[in-house]
Amino acid sequence: MSKFKFAMYWAGSCGGCEIAFLEIKDKIIEVDANYEVVFWPVAADFKYKDVEGYEDGSIDVCLFNGCIRNSENEHVARLLRQKSKVLVAFGACATSGGIPGLANLATAQEIKDLVYTQNPSVDNPDRVYPQERYEVPEGVLELPVLYDTVKTLDQVVDVDYYMPGCPPEGHQIAAVLDVVTAALKGEGELPPKGAVIGVAPKTCCEECKRTKSEKKVPGFRRVWEFVPDPEQCLLEQGIICMGPATRAGCGARCTSVGMPCRGCYGPAEGVVDQGAKMLSTVASIIDAPTPEEIAEIAASVPDPVGTFYRFTLPGSLLRRAKV
Amino acid sequence: MSEQFEPRIIGFLCRWCSYNGADLAGTSRLKYPPNMVPIKTNCSGRVDPTHILKAFREGADGVLVAGCHPGDCHYINGNYRTAGRMPLVKKLLEQLGLEPGRLRLEWVSAAEGEKFQRVVTEFTEEIRALGPLDWQAVVGEAEGAAGDPEAEMAKEAVPA
């Protein structure tokens, strides 16, 4: 039997998703038994030109991690969409923008200025910036164009399935591969298009083992300000924990070691805008006698975008800042 | 024809107090600008920040949230939650480059037809002074294959 064709690509992201893939452990042997890698820049030496030569729809499954931040990301996203039967948005960046999505608070030029001239550790008196086009005797050198707005994968191409997480957990990656492999072999059916696969429709709180009761807090604290109780819900201790608005799947690993959920699994089932939902939750649990005091405590929450939209700004309702 | 900018304002009015305040303004024949589209909600506490962001996303220039005075909430403390949410939403809007004045919270009772008239008149003029928001243009570049706000909102089940 000929093997199914597998591709994986790394666009605007840190590379953690690529490493997370190895968390499927010995399942990698099964992957090798069932699939032939036809494109995976981290693991195998294929060029874009090779992919361009493939027939449309010839790649059986493509795991695409990273957001769309420059012209190269977009080009490859369109190319892989054309060549793939099943395209999976893999990880927080591809699904909802991820950490790089916070670049939507600025423009590309502001970011370049910061990186190439304004950082205190940068010594660049001639204000030398990388150029998108540069002519040398041998020809023209080109770099991808950095976009002002970071996009999610589905804002650029049609996406079949989503697998959130920063990065996705190994057992979920394995679950996704199982579903797709079974369908390719004709032993099962693919889930409905647009589904979030490999995860349960629950919230992070449901996986968190901490004791939960009524949430009423006099104010908010950060984890470095005190040692949180190891048993009690972090939100009840005044730590902003994204659990209530976040999709389950990680096994609440952060909260089990005393760190609040940052929301990397994205909005819970049925939630449009994770940040808005969490903001609503946080403002609702403030325990103070007057509306004025409640308002004051709510307004003391630092950096609402960075706190509530840490992984989802490009995929949120407003998507970016007006600059 | 006047060339002046006519703001589009969405008003979320609690059905127990502010919506009746609006009715009173109407039955008392009080005049106020027609720029606000009222939406009746059961409580100002039912106004999810998602609704406010969706309004801005889809073309609103301003959003008014009006509910019962503190202590008068039909659901005991729904408006206390609103009191906490609005300043935080304003802070969020400010970070995203929206003038926080585009969102306004007011307590309007069923007896305050005149206050309702004053609030809507003032707010309309404030938004007129701020000018159009046009968030569609802000995200225009990000419009792609998916991301239709209607489809996104359809995913959120709203209980009857």
HADDOCK unambig.tbl for C-alpha pairs under 7 A between the chains (distance, minus, plus):
assign (segid A and resid 105 and name CA) (segid B and resid 96 and name CA) 6.73 0.50 0.50
assign (segid A and resid 149 and name CA) (segid B and resid 142 and name CA) 6.83 0.50 0.50
assign (segid A and resid 151 and name CA) (segid B and resid 142 and name CA) 6.41 0.50 0.50
assign (segid A and resid 154 and name CA) (segid B and resid 145 and name CA) 6.64 0.50 0.50
assign (segid A and resid 154 and name CA) (segid B and resid 146 and name CA) 5.84 0.50 0.50
assign (segid A and resid 155 and name CA) (segid B and resid 142 and name CA) 6.71 0.50 0.50
assign (segid A and resid 155 and name CA) (segid B and resid 143 and name CA) 6.48 0.50 0.50
assign (segid A and resid 155 and name CA) (segid B and resid 144 and name CA) 4.46 0.50 0.50
assign (segid A and resid 155 and name CA) (segid B and resid 145 and name CA) 5.51 0.50 0.50
assign (segid A and resid 155 and name CA) (segid B and resid 146 and name CA) 5.35 0.50 0.50
assign (segid A and resid 155 and name CA) (segid B and resid 147 and name CA) 6.11 0.50 0.50
assign (segid A and resid 156 and name CA) (segid B and resid 144 and name CA) 5.19 0.50 0.50
assign (segid A and resid 156 and name CA) (segid B and resid 145 and name CA) 5.77 0.50 0.50
assign (segid A and resid 157 and name CA) (segid B and resid 145 and name CA) 5.69 0.50 0.50
assign (segid A and resid 158 and name CA) (segid B and resid 145 and name CA) 6.21 0.50 0.50
assign (segid A and resid 270 and name CA) (segid B and resid 155 and name CA) 5.61 0.50 0.50
assign (segid A and resid 270 and name CA) (segid B and resid 156 and name CA) 4.91 0.50 0.50
assign (segid A and resid 270 and name CA) (segid B and resid 157 and name CA) 6.69 0.50 0.50
assign (segid A and resid 271 and name CA) (segid B and resid 156 and name CA) 5.80 0.50 0.50
assign (segid A and resid 272 and name CA) (segid B and resid 152 and name CA) 6.32 0.50 0.50
assign (segid A and resid 272 and name CA) (segid B and resid 153 and name CA) 6.42 0.50 0.50
assign (segid A and resid 272 and name CA) (segid B and resid 155 and name CA) 6.90 0.50 0.50
assign (segid A and resid 272 and name CA) (segid B and resid 156 and name CA) 6.22 0.50 0.50
assign (segid A and resid 273 and name CA) (segid B and resid 50 and name CA) 6.48 0.50 0.50
assign (segid A and resid 276 and name CA) (segid B and resid 49 and name CA) 5.31 0.50 0.50
assign (segid A and resid 276 and name CA) (segid B and resid 50 and name CA) 5.40 0.50 0.50
assign (segid A and resid 277 and name CA) (segid B and resid 49 and name CA) 6.97 0.50 0.50
assign (segid A and resid 277 and name CA) (segid B and resid 50 and name CA) 6.89 0.50 0.50
assign (segid A and resid 280 and name CA) (segid B and resid 48 and name CA) 6.81 0.50 0.50
assign (segid A and resid 280 and name CA) (segid B and resid 49 and name CA) 6.40 0.50 0.50
assign (segid A and resid 280 and name CA) (segid B and resid 85 and name CA) 5.89 0.50 0.50
assign (segid A and resid 283 and name CA) (segid B and resid 81 and name CA) 6.44 0.50 0.50
assign (segid A and resid 283 and name CA) (segid B and resid 84 and name CA) 4.83 0.50 0.50
assign (segid A and resid 283 and name CA) (segid B and resid 85 and name CA) 4.99 0.50 0.50
assign (segid A and resid 284 and name CA) (segid B and resid 81 and name CA) 4.80 0.50 0.50
assign (segid A and resid 284 and name CA) (segid B and resid 84 and name CA) 6.53 0.50 0.50
assign (segid A and resid 291 and name CA) (segid B and resid 80 and name CA) 5.68 0.50 0.50
assign (segid A and resid 291 and name CA) (segid B and resid 83 and name CA) 5.51 0.50 0.50
assign (segid A and resid 294 and name CA) (segid B and resid 83 and name CA) 6.66 0.50 0.50
assign (segid A and resid 294 and name CA) (segid B and resid 84 and name CA) 5.29 0.50 0.50
assign (segid A and resid 295 and name CA) (segid B and resid 83 and name CA) 5.66 0.50 0.50
assign (segid A and resid 295 and name CA) (segid B and resid 84 and name CA) 4.55 0.50 0.50
assign (segid A and resid 295 and name CA) (segid B and resid 87 and name CA) 5.98 0.50 0.50
assign (segid A and resid 298 and name CA) (segid B and resid 84 and name CA) 5.45 0.50 0.50
assign (segid A and resid 298 and name CA) (segid B and resid 87 and name CA) 6.65 0.50 0.50
assign (segid A and resid 298 and name CA) (segid B and resid 88 and name CA) 5.76 0.50 0.50
assign (segid A and resid 299 and name CA) (segid B and resid 87 and name CA) 5.56 0.50 0.50
assign (segid A and resid 299 and name CA) (segid B and resid 88 and name CA) 5.21 0.50 0.50
assign (segid A and resid 304 and name CA) (segid B and resid 92 and name CA) 5.45 0.50 0.50
assign (segid A and resid 305 and name CA) (segid B and resid 92 and name CA) 6.16 0.50 0.50
assign (segid A and resid 317 and name CA) (segid B and resid 53 and name CA) 6.48 0.50 0.50
assign (segid A and resid 317 and name CA) (segid B and resid 54 and name CA) 6.39 0.50 0.50
assign (segid A and resid 317 and name CA) (segid B and resid 57 and name CA) 6.54 0.50 0.50
assign (segid A and resid 318 and name CA) (segid B and resid 53 and name CA) 6.75 0.50 0.50
assign (segid A and resid 318 and name CA) (segid B and resid 57 and name CA) 5.90 0.50 0.50
assign (segid A and resid 319 and name CA) (segid B and resid 139 and name CA) 6.73 0.50 0.50
assign (segid A and resid 320 and name CA) (segid B and resid 96 and name CA) 6.67 0.50 0.50
assign (segid A and resid 320 and name CA) (segid B and resid 139 and name CA) 6.98 0.50 0.50
assign (segid A and resid 321 and name CA) (segid B and resid 96 and name CA) 3.93 0.50 0.50
assign (segid A and resid 321 and name CA) (segid B and resid 97 and name CA) 5.43 0.50 0.50
assign (segid A and resid 322 and name CA) (segid B and resid 96 and name CA) 5.94 0.50 0.50
assign (segid A and resid 322 and name CA) (segid B and resid 97 and name CA) 4.75 0.50 0.50
assign (segid A and resid 322 and name CA) (segid B and resid 98 and name CA) 6.96 0.50 0.50
assign (segid A and resid 322 and name CA) (segid B and resid 138 and name CA) 6.14 0.50 0.50
assign (segid A and resid 323 and name CA) (segid B and resid 97 and name CA) 6.32 0.50 0.50
